[in-house]
Amino acid sequence: MSGGDLEGGANAGRNADVSALKKLFYQPEERSAVDEREGGLGFLRDIPAARFMRVLLPHQQVAFNIFQPQLVHMFQTLLATEQPWVYMHAVLPGGAENLGNPDYALPGLGEDGDAPGEHATLQGTLMQIVAADCRRDGRIVMVVQGLGRAVVVRGTQALPYSRADVQMLFDAEQLAAASRASRRLLMVGGRVDRAACLPSAAL
């Protein structure tokens, strides 16, 4: 048995009914693009957070067979939006059994208000779904790619799956390269163009 389907996806009538319900339930959202969720440089508001028992690293690519109901729901909701499909991946010891456990609560969702649960893991990896196939037995087979390190700033939803405000943590090499590129753009005749450093309102 997988995905809660006792017949393993073999009942065509049930499959048609489930497909019709999914079309009603997972309507695409208009405000789904990552650009509209960004609150600032690398800050993503209210994105799904998959809290598995497995660690994923930046730039790692992995295939998943998603069958747990809360994760199927989370990824179907995400896949109903426009690309890119990004989510936060953080380790959760015990997996889905600890989603509602206050000891593992994300900041803002626990009994102590803004403090995270005593055993909550806040650092993880921002992931992107690069390929997904929704199977007729309810499973989702997908390939995901790690984009970079990230940290949960504040939880926005605990159940049936986690959502959070997330801040990307840029690598030192990326920051140094961006700094060098900015410096080159601001240099005029070997000196820094101070006017280019001022906000446009100050000119």
Contacts in CASP RR format, 6 or more apart in sequence:
PFRMAT RR
TARGET T0000
AUTHOR 0000-0000-0000
METHOD contacts of the structure
MODEL  1
MSGGDLEGGANAGRNADVSALKKLFYQPEERSAVDEREGGLGFLRDIPAA
RFMRVLLPHQQVAFNIFQPQLVHMFQTLLATEQPWVYMHAVLPGGAENLG
NPDYALPGLGEDGDAPGEHATLQGTLMQIVAADCRRDGRIVMVVQGLGRA
VVVRGTQALPYSRADVQMLFDAEQLAAASRASRRLLMVGGRVDRAACLPS
AAL
1 8 0 8 1.000
2 8 0 8 1.000
2 67 0 8 1.000
2 137 0 8 1.000
2 138 0 8 1.000
2 139 0 8 1.000
3 67 0 8 1.000
3 69 0 8 1.000
3 72 0 8 1.000
3 137 0 8 1.000
3 138 0 8 1.000
3 139 0 8 1.000
4 69 0 8 1.000
4 138 0 8 1.000
5 11 0 8 1.000
5 14 0 8 1.000
5 137 0 8 1.000
5 138 0 8 1.000
7 14 0 8 1.000
8 136 0 8 1.000
8 137 0 8 1.000
9 15 0 8 1.000
9 136 0 8 1.000
9 137 0 8 1.000
9 138 0 8 1.000
15 136 0 8 1.000
18 138 0 8 1.000
22 76 0 8 1.000
26 76 0 8 1.000
26 77 0 8 1.000
26 79 0 8 1.000
26 80 0 8 1.000
27 80 0 8 1.000
28 80 0 8 1.000
28 81 0 8 1.000
28 82 0 8 1.000
29 80 0 8 1.000
29 81 0 8 1.000
31 37 0 8 1.000
32 81 0 8 1.000
32 82 0 8 1.000
33 81 0 8 1.000
33 82 0 8 1.000
34 44 0 8 1.000
34 84 0 8 1.000
34 86 0 8 1.000
37 44 0 8 1.000
37 45 0 8 1.000
37 46 0 8 1.000
37 47 0 8 1.000
38 44 0 8 1.000
38 45 0 8 1.000
39 45 0 8 1.000
42 167 0 8 1.000
42 168 0 8 1.000
42 170 0 8 1.000
43 153 0 8 1.000
43 165 0 8 1.000
43 166 0 8 1.000
43 167 0 8 1.000
43 168 0 8 1.000
44 86 0 8 1.000
44 88 0 8 1.000
44 126 0 8 1.000
44 165 0 8 1.000
44 166 0 8 1.000
44 167 0 8 1.000
44 168 0 8 1.000
45 156 0 8 1.000
45 165 0 8 1.000
46 156 0 8 1.000
46 157 0 8 1.000
46 163 0 8 1.000
46 164 0 8 1.000
46 165 0 8 1.000
47 86 0 8 1.000
47 87 0 8 1.000
47 88 0 8 1.000
47 163 0 8 1.000
47 164 0 8 1.000
47 165 0 8 1.000
47 166 0 8 1.000
48 74 0 8 1.000
48 75 0 8 1.000
48 77 0 8 1.000
48 78 0 8 1.000
48 87 0 8 1.000
48 88 0 8 1.000
48 161 0 8 1.000
48 162 0 8 1.000
48 163 0 8 1.000
49 87 0 8 1.000
49 88 0 8 1.000
49 89 0 8 1.000
49 90 0 8 1.000
49 106 0 8 1.000
49 152 0 8 1.000
49 155 0 8 1.000
49 161 0 8 1.000
49 162 0 8 1.000
49 163 0 8 1.000
49 164 0 8 1.000
49 166 0 8 1.000
50 71 0 8 1.000
50 74 0 8 1.000
50 87 0 8 1.000
50 88 0 8 1.000
50 89 0 8 1.000
50 90 0 8 1.000
50 127 0 8 1.000
50 161 0 8 1.000
50 162 0 8 1.000
51 89 0 8 1.000
51 90 0 8 1.000
51 91 0 8 1.000
51 92 0 8 1.000
51 95 0 8 1.000
51 96 0 8 1.000
51 99 0 8 1.000
51 104 0 8 1.000
51 121 0 8 1.000
51 162 0 8 1.000
52 89 0 8 1.000
52 91 0 8 1.000
52 92 0 8 1.000
52 95 0 8 1.000
53 91 0 8 1.000
53 92 0 8 1.000
53 93 0 8 1.000
53 94 0 8 1.000
53 95 0 8 1.000
54 91 0 8 1.000
55 91 0 8 1.000
56 62 0 8 1.000
56 89 0 8 1.000
56 124 0 8 1.000
56 125 0 8 1.000
56 127 0 8 1.000
56 144 0 8 1.000
56 146 0 8 1.000
57 125 0 8 1.000
57 146 0 8 1.000
58 125 0 8 1.000
58 146 0 8 1.000
58 147 0 8 1.000
58 148 0 8 1.000
58 149 0 8 1.000
59 145 0 8 1.000
59 146 0 8 1.000
59 148 0 8 1.000
60 125 0 8 1.000
60 145 0 8 1.000
60 146 0 8 1.000
61 130 0 8 1.000
61 143 0 8 1.000
61 144 0 8 1.000
61 145 0 8 1.000
61 146 0 8 1.000
62 143 0 8 1.000
62 144 0 8 1.000
63 141 0 8 1.000
63 142 0 8 1.000
63 143 0 8 1.000
64 140 0 8 1.000
64 141 0 8 1.000
64 142 0 8 1.000
64 143 0 8 1.000
64 144 0 8 1.000
65 139 0 8 1.000
65 140 0 8 1.000
65 141 0 8 1.000
66 72 0 8 1.000
66 75 0 8 1.000
66 139 0 8 1.000
66 140 0 8 1.000
66 141 0 8 1.000
66 142 0 8 1.000
67 138 0 8 1.000
67 139 0 8 1.000
68 96 0 8 1.000
69 160 0 8 1.000
70 96 0 8 1.000
70 99 0 8 1.000
70 159 0 8 1.000
70 160 0 8 1.000
70 161 0 8 1.000
71 96 0 8 1.000
71 161 0 8 1.000
72 138 0 8 1.000
72 139 0 8 1.000
72 140 0 8 1.000
73 160 0 8 1.000
73 161 0 8 1.000
74 87 0 8 1.000
74 160 0 8 1.000
74 161 0 8 1.000
75 129 0 8 1.000
75 132 0 8 1.000
75 140 0 8 1.000
75 142 0 8 1.000
76 134 0 8 1.000
76 140 0 8 1.000
78 85 0 8 1.000
78 87 0 8 1.000
78 129 0 8 1.000
79 85 0 8 1.000
79 129 0 8 1.000
79 132 0 8 1.000
79 134 0 8 1.000
79 140 0 8 1.000
84 128 0 8 1.000
85 128 0 8 1.000
85 129 0 8 1.000
85 132 0 8 1.000
86 126 0 8 1.000
86 127 0 8 1.000
86 128 0 8 1.000
86 129 0 8 1.000
86 147 0 8 1.000
87 126 0 8 1.000
87 127 0 8 1.000
87 129 0 8 1.000
88 124 0 8 1.000
88 125 0 8 1.000
88 126 0 8 1.000
88 127 0 8 1.000
88 150 0 8 1.000
88 152 0 8 1.000
88 164 0 8 1.000
88 166 0 8 1.000
89 124 0 8 1.000
89 125 0 8 1.000
89 126 0 8 1.000
89 127 0 8 1.000
89 144 0 8 1.000
89 146 0 8 1.000
90 121 0 8 1.000
90 122 0 8 1.000
90 123 0 8 1.000
90 124 0 8 1.000
90 152 0 8 1.000
91 121 0 8 1.000
91 124 0 8 1.000
92 98 0 8 1.000
92 99 0 8 1.000
92 104 0 8 1.000
92 121 0 8 1.000
93 104 0 8 1.000
93 119 0 8 1.000
93 121 0 8 1.000
98 104 0 8 1.000
99 158 0 8 1.000
99 159 0 8 1.000
99 161 0 8 1.000
99 162 0 8 1.000
100 158 0 8 1.000
100 159 0 8 1.000
102 110 0 8 1.000
102 111 0 8 1.000
102 117 0 8 1.000
103 117 0 8 1.000
103 118 0 8 1.000
103 119 0 8 1.000
103 120 0 8 1.000
104 117 0 8 1.000
104 119 0 8 1.000
104 120 0 8 1.000
104 121 0 8 1.000
105 111 0 8 1.000
105 116 0 8 1.000
105 117 0 8 1.000
105 120 0 8 1.000
105 158 0 8 1.000
106 116 0 8 1.000
106 117 0 8 1.000
106 120 0 8 1.000
106 122 0 8 1.000
106 152 0 8 1.000
106 154 0 8 1.000
106 155 0 8 1.000
106 158 0 8 1.000
106 162 0 8 1.000
106 164 0 8 1.000
107 113 0 8 1.000
107 114 0 8 1.000
107 115 0 8 1.000
107 116 0 8 1.000
107 120 0 8 1.000
107 122 0 8 1.000
107 152 0 8 1.000
107 153 0 8 1.000
107 154 0 8 1.000
107 155 0 8 1.000
108 114 0 8 1.000
108 115 0 8 1.000
108 116 0 8 1.000
108 154 0 8 1.000
108 155 0 8 1.000
109 155 0 8 1.000
109 157 0 8 1.000
109 158 0 8 1.000
110 116 0 8 1.000
110 117 0 8 1.000
110 158 0 8 1.000
114 154 0 8 1.000
116 122 0 8 1.000
116 152 0 8 1.000
122 151 0 8 1.000
122 152 0 8 1.000
123 149 0 8 1.000
123 150 0 8 1.000
123 151 0 8 1.000
123 152 0 8 1.000
123 169 0 8 1.000
124 149 0 8 1.000
124 150 0 8 1.000
124 151 0 8 1.000
125 146 0 8 1.000
125 147 0 8 1.000
125 148 0 8 1.000
125 149 0 8 1.000
125 150 0 8 1.000
126 146 0 8 1.000
126 147 0 8 1.000
126 148 0 8 1.000
126 149 0 8 1.000
126 150 0 8 1.000
126 166 0 8 1.000
126 168 0 8 1.000
127 144 0 8 1.000
127 145 0 8 1.000
127 146 0 8 1.000
127 147 0 8 1.000
128 144 0 8 1.000
128 145 0 8 1.000
128 146 0 8 1.000
128 147 0 8 1.000
129 142 0 8 1.000
129 143 0 8 1.000
129 144 0 8 1.000
130 143 0 8 1.000
130 144 0 8 1.000
130 145 0 8 1.000
131 142 0 8 1.000
131 143 0 8 1.000
132 140 0 8 1.000
132 141 0 8 1.000
132 142 0 8 1.000
132 143 0 8 1.000
133 140 0 8 1.000
133 141 0 8 1.000
133 142 0 8 1.000
134 140 0 8 1.000
135 141 0 8 1.000
147 168 0 8 1.000
148 168 0 8 1.000
148 169 0 8 1.000
148 171 0 8 1.000
149 168 0 8 1.000
149 169 0 8 1.000
149 171 0 8 1.000
150 166 0 8 1.000
150 167 0 8 1.000
150 168 0 8 1.000
150 169 0 8 1.000
151 166 0 8 1.000
151 167 0 8 1.000
151 169 0 8 1.000
152 164 0 8 1.000
152 165 0 8 1.000
152 166 0 8 1.000
153 164 0 8 1.000
153 165 0 8 1.000
153 166 0 8 1.000
153 167 0 8 1.000
154 164 0 8 1.000
154 165 0 8 1.000
155 162 0 8 1.000
155 163 0 8 1.000
155 164 0 8 1.000
155 165 0 8 1.000
156 163 0 8 1.000
156 164 0 8 1.000
156 165 0 8 1.000
157 163 0 8 1.000
157 164 0 8 1.000
183 192 0 8 1.000
185 196 0 8 1.000
186 192 0 8 1.000
186 193 0 8 1.000
186 196 0 8 1.000
186 197 0 8 1.000
187 193 0 8 1.000
188 196 0 8 1.000
195 203 0 8 1.000
END
